[in-house]
């Protein structure tokens, strides 16, 4: 398994690799309605059956099958204390001033965007970040993306809750491309402030993914959350709002 970020993340990558070896094998290629988000995340490409609405009359119920991967994201939350990171329960409570880092994995290639809501009501970019692959937002499977890679996000709980909005898509999302800055040369980081987007843009992107297509599963043993778009379509989109509560 590959990793991106600082040398500190190597420890996380190795730990994740050991867990991977111990984890159950991928689910059956045929995707049934009973499969969990975790099943779909680890499943190899298989048959995804969907209604074909191009027929009318007696052919209206005809279905078609395609071979695809159900696009999914898995994330963990690490608390960062004194430069060391430890896994935290995403559904647990946090304290103002806690510092956190996301560990994000995907099961296919895609484009990743993460923003954080500010007290002003606008959303500031968290990913892509110049510290990871020069600000590239194209992401791959088999990689743990530590976000942010060096320091944590200090929690301030604007409006009582910390809110992060994550979007994973098979192709660039036009409304979010403003978050992608120019590629930075080696050993340089832009001094420009991270771009922001208004609530209206977040809500527009949220509406692009039908809630019935998204399957979410929290696995307490792993302290991880899986969110999968079960359709397997080329235009698949995964949207996740991560809300952290304070004590």
C-alpha positions, -999 to +999 in steps of 0.1 A: +000+000+000+013+034-009+010+066+011+011+103+006+024+130+030+050+133+057+073+105+070+049+104+101+023+089+079+045+058+071+035+044+105-002+047+096+004+032+062+022+002+077-005-003+103-032-001+076-013-026+055-012-051+084-049-046+089-055-052+051-038-086+053-060-096+082-092-083+066-117-106+049-114-110+011-135-090-013-171-096-017-187-116-045-187-099-079-224-101-081-237-071-062-269-080-043-291-057-023-279-071+010-243-060+006-230-034+030-210-003+022-178-021+033-186-050+011-190-028-019-159-008-011-137-039-012-155-057-040-137-063-073-154-051-105-187-070-109-221-069-124-242-039-114-278-043-126-298-012-132-332-003-148-331+006-185-357+034-189-352+037-227-379+011-234-416+016-231-446-008-231-439-044-225-401-038-225-404-011-198-390-035-171-360-046-191-328-043-171-292-040-182-260-051-166-226-034-167-192-044-152-181-016-129-168-007-095-191+009-070-172+041-062-165+045-025-146+064+001-134+052+036-123+077+062-108+077+097-102+105+121-069+107+140-064+130+170-030+147+169-013+153+202+023+164+205+029+154+169+017+119+174-017+107+160-041+082+174-074+069+160-105+085+173-142+074+171-158+096+143-191+094+163-174+104+195-172+138+211-143+163+208-131+193+228-124+228+215-087+230+207-084+193+197-064+188+166-075+162+141-063+147+108-084+127+083-072+094+068-089+091+035-089+060+011-108+054-021-114+022-039-109+034-075-094+064-092-112+097-090-112+134-080-113+144-044-124+177-028-127+185+009-139+218+024-144+230+060-171+253+071-160+286+086-177+308+112-184+332+083-206+305+067-183+300+038-164+268+032-126+268+030-105+243+010-088+215+029-080+193-001-064+195-026-034+208-007+000+218-021+017+195+004+003+164-013+014+157-049+018+195-056-019+202-051-031+175-075-067+164-067-066+132-088-065+103-063-059+066-065-068+034-047-043+017-024-032+051-009-039+065+025-042+103+021-035+120+055-053+154+054-037+177+063-003+158+060+018+178+085-003+195+111-038+188+123-070+208+119-076+227+152-113+223+161-132+255+170-168+243+166-184+273+148-221+272+155-215+243+179-204+217+153-174+212+131-185+204+095-164+190+067-178+183+033-161+156+011-168+150-025-154+121-046-162+119-083-150+099-113-145+132-132-138+168-122-167+186-106-171+219-124-185+238-094-155+228-073-126+233-097-121+268-081-106+249-052-078+235-074-048+259-076-019+259-100+006+231-096+035+242-073+071+236-083+092+212-061+101+225-026+077+254-029+043+261-014+020+289-024+016+317+001-019+325-012-048+318+013-069+287+007-098+294-016-134+294-002-168+286-017-203+297-004-230+275+010-249+277-023-221+259-041-220+231-014-257+226-016-256+225-054-230+198-054-248+179-026-279+177-048-259+160-076-259+128-057-291+110-049-293+099-013-308+066-023-276+058-043-254+063-013-248+036+013-230+045+046-216+022+072-197+029+104-175+001+116-167+006+153-140-021+154-121-002+127-132+033+138-138+039+102-167+051+080-175+038+045-196+057+020-203+041-014-223+051-045-237+017-053-247+025-089-213+020-105-222+046-131-194+066-150-208+097-134-209+083-099-205+109-071-199+104-034-208+132-011-202+131+026-207+157+053-186+149+084-200+165+116-179+165+148-196+172+180-181+190+210-184+181+247 
